[in-house]
């Protein structure tokens, strides 16, 4: 007569299989969580670097021009202004980096650009906003299209290199009397974004933009 399994043996076998299943599930869950965190970190890294690349490209094409209607404008309508550059930067400038997205739009490659750190009411996060105004007029601080360029940012730093004093400046105004007869546009601009990484530590990304048109255009 063949002997079968006792109830205790069956219960032990089921318990062992349950333990193995739980351990296997835990291992797969940990691997999936690690995969998700790595993918999130890569997406975050790509988004921040993309924002820096875009700002660098648009700043590098900044320009000033002496060719304007002096009856219409009291001062040169093209400019480069930077304030609070160390951690909550606000930089605005005129640039040749504008891209027309609509056919027959009454716009050119010249536009007013602005980047600044602001609280995003939709997400509740501090974000870097980008504003583009496709027309250079008497009110550069008003109008244009505004959108988030980088979200959940701790610090946004923009500094301009002063070749005369050979140091980085947190403030710059091309229309300032102190700039009259001197360097109106900084030859280089340093841009930094600081975010929280997956371990909760501050992570800083930086790049530099070289401004090619250093002298005001006069034609």
C-alpha positions as a printed Julia matrix, in Angstrom:
219×3 Matrix{Float64}:
  0.0     0.0     0.0
  1.44    3.38   -1.07
  1.75    5.96    1.62
  0.4     9.49    0.8
  1.27   12.89    2.19
  0.08   13.76    5.61
 -1.82   16.99    6.22
  1.15   18.46    8.05
  3.49   17.71    5.11
  1.05   19.34    2.71
  0.78   22.39    4.92
  4.59   22.65    5.19
  4.96   22.34    1.41
  2.34   25.04    0.84
  4.04   27.29    3.38
  7.44   26.79    1.73
  5.97   27.52   -1.72
  4.32   30.63   -0.31
  7.61   31.83    1.12
  9.37   31.23   -2.19
  6.59   33.06   -4.04
  6.72   36.02   -1.65
 10.51   36.23   -1.97
 10.27   36.06   -5.76
  7.58   38.76   -5.82
  9.67   40.95   -3.52
 12.67   40.57   -5.79
 10.66   41.45   -8.9
  9.03   44.38   -7.06
 12.45   45.73   -6.05
 13.79   45.36   -9.57
 10.76   47.11  -11.04
 11.05   49.94   -8.5
 14.76   50.34   -9.32
 13.98   50.34  -13.05
 11.3    53.03  -12.55
 13.65   55.23  -10.49
 16.42   54.9   -13.08
 14.03   55.8   -15.92
 12.67   58.77  -13.93
 16.24   59.97  -13.24
 17.13   59.66  -16.94
 13.99   61.55  -18.0
 14.68   64.24  -15.41
 18.31   64.52  -16.5
 17.31   64.81  -20.14
 14.66   67.46  -19.39
 17.07   69.64  -17.39
 19.85   69.34  -19.96
 17.35   70.14  -22.7
 16.29   73.3   -20.86
 19.92   74.39  -20.42
 20.67   73.7   -24.08
 17.7    75.77  -25.2
 18.57   78.71  -22.95
 22.2    78.55  -24.03
 21.28   78.6   -27.71
 18.86   81.51  -27.38
 21.2    83.56  -25.19
 24.11   82.97  -27.57
 22.11   84.76  -30.29
 21.38   87.83  -28.14
 21.98   91.15  -29.88
 21.74   94.91  -29.61
 21.05   97.25  -32.5
 21.52  100.96  -33.07
 19.16  100.79  -36.03
 15.76  101.82  -34.66
 13.16  104.56  -35.02
 14.42  107.25  -32.66
 11.14  109.12  -32.9
  9.22  106.08  -31.71
 11.63  104.81  -29.06
 13.16  106.92  -26.3
 16.0   104.43  -25.9
 17.38  101.4   -27.72
 14.58   98.76  -27.82
 17.08   95.91  -27.91
 18.61   95.02  -24.56
 20.13   92.49  -22.17
 19.0    92.65  -18.53
 19.88   90.35  -15.65
 18.92   90.65  -11.99
 19.02   88.43   -8.9
 21.32   86.15  -10.83
 22.62   84.02   -7.98
 19.6    81.88   -7.06
 16.37   83.34   -8.42
 17.55   84.78  -11.7
 15.41   86.92  -13.98
 17.04   87.47  -17.37
 15.48   89.13  -20.4
 17.06   89.99  -23.74
 16.5    90.43  -27.44
 17.73   87.61  -29.65
 17.78   86.3   -33.2
 16.68   82.86  -31.92
 12.95   83.23  -32.54
 11.28   80.5   -34.61
  8.06   81.29  -36.44
  5.56   78.49  -35.85
  2.68   79.89  -37.9
  2.58   80.46  -41.64
  2.43   84.14  -42.67
  2.97   85.27  -39.07
  4.02   88.91  -38.91
  7.18   88.0   -37.04
 10.87   87.68  -37.79
 13.76   85.83  -36.15
 14.05   88.75  -33.71
 12.18   88.48  -30.42
 12.2    89.27  -26.71
 13.08   86.31  -24.47
 12.73   86.04  -20.71
 13.57   83.31  -18.2
 12.68   83.52  -14.53
 11.93   81.33  -11.51
  8.28   81.4   -10.45
  5.78   79.41   -8.4
  3.67   77.26  -10.69
  0.06   77.43   -9.46
 -0.9    74.25  -11.35
  1.76   71.97   -9.84
  2.62   73.87   -6.67
  6.31   73.7    -7.63
  8.96   76.31   -8.31
  9.63   76.28  -12.03
 11.66   78.14  -14.62
  9.3    79.88  -17.03
 10.19   80.95  -20.56
  8.42   83.89  -22.18
  8.81   84.78  -25.84
  7.43   87.89  -27.47
  7.76   87.82  -31.24
  7.55   91.59  -31.63
 10.07   94.1   -30.27
  8.09   97.14  -29.22
  7.8    99.8   -26.49
  6.57   97.3   -23.85
  9.04   94.39  -23.75
  7.86   93.21  -20.3
  4.28   92.67  -21.44
  2.73   90.13  -23.8
  4.17   87.09  -25.51
  3.77   83.38  -24.89
  4.74   81.95  -21.52
  5.36   78.31  -20.64
  7.25   76.13  -18.15
 10.75   75.3   -19.33
 11.93   73.29  -16.3
  9.82   72.26  -13.31
 10.6    71.53   -9.66
 13.72   73.72   -9.62
 15.4    74.7    -6.34
 17.77   77.35   -7.69
 18.08   79.11  -11.04
 21.34   80.99  -11.48
 22.44   83.17  -14.39
 25.68   85.15  -14.28
 27.29   87.39  -16.87
 31.04   87.59  -17.4
 32.46   91.1   -17.16
 35.69   91.15  -19.21
 36.73   94.53  -17.79
 36.83   93.41  -14.15
 37.27   89.72  -15.06
 34.5    88.44  -12.78
 31.0    87.01  -12.93
 28.18   89.51  -12.41
 24.78   88.75  -10.86
 23.37   91.97  -12.34
 23.61   93.39  -15.86
 21.78   96.09  -17.76
 22.91   97.0   -21.27
 21.04  100.32  -21.0
 22.63  101.33  -17.69
 24.66  104.58  -17.71
 27.55  102.62  -16.21
 27.68  100.56  -19.41
 27.81  103.61  -21.66
 30.97  103.54  -23.73
 31.93  100.13  -22.34
 30.95   96.5   -22.83
 27.2    96.41  -23.42
 26.76   92.67  -23.86
 28.58   90.08  -21.75
 30.78   87.84  -23.89
 29.78   84.79  -21.83
 26.81   83.81  -19.69
 26.82   81.01  -17.13
 23.52   79.2   -16.47
 22.84   76.75  -13.63
 19.82   74.75  -12.49
 19.68   72.95   -9.13
 17.13   70.19   -8.47
 16.55   67.37   -5.96
 17.77   63.98   -7.13
 16.25   60.59   -6.28
 18.18   60.46   -2.97
 16.87   63.88   -1.95
 20.24   65.55   -2.49
 20.81   68.79   -4.39
 22.05   68.2    -7.93
 23.43   71.07   -9.98
 23.56   71.29  -13.77
 25.56   74.05  -15.46
 26.46   75.29  -18.92
 27.83   78.42  -20.56
 26.68   80.41  -23.57
 28.98   82.49  -25.72
 27.34   85.61  -27.17
 28.6    86.02  -30.71
 27.36   89.56  -31.49
 29.19   91.48  -28.8
 28.94   94.92  -30.38
 25.63   96.64  -31.27
 24.61   96.29  -34.89
 24.63   99.54  -36.83
 23.13   99.11  -40.27
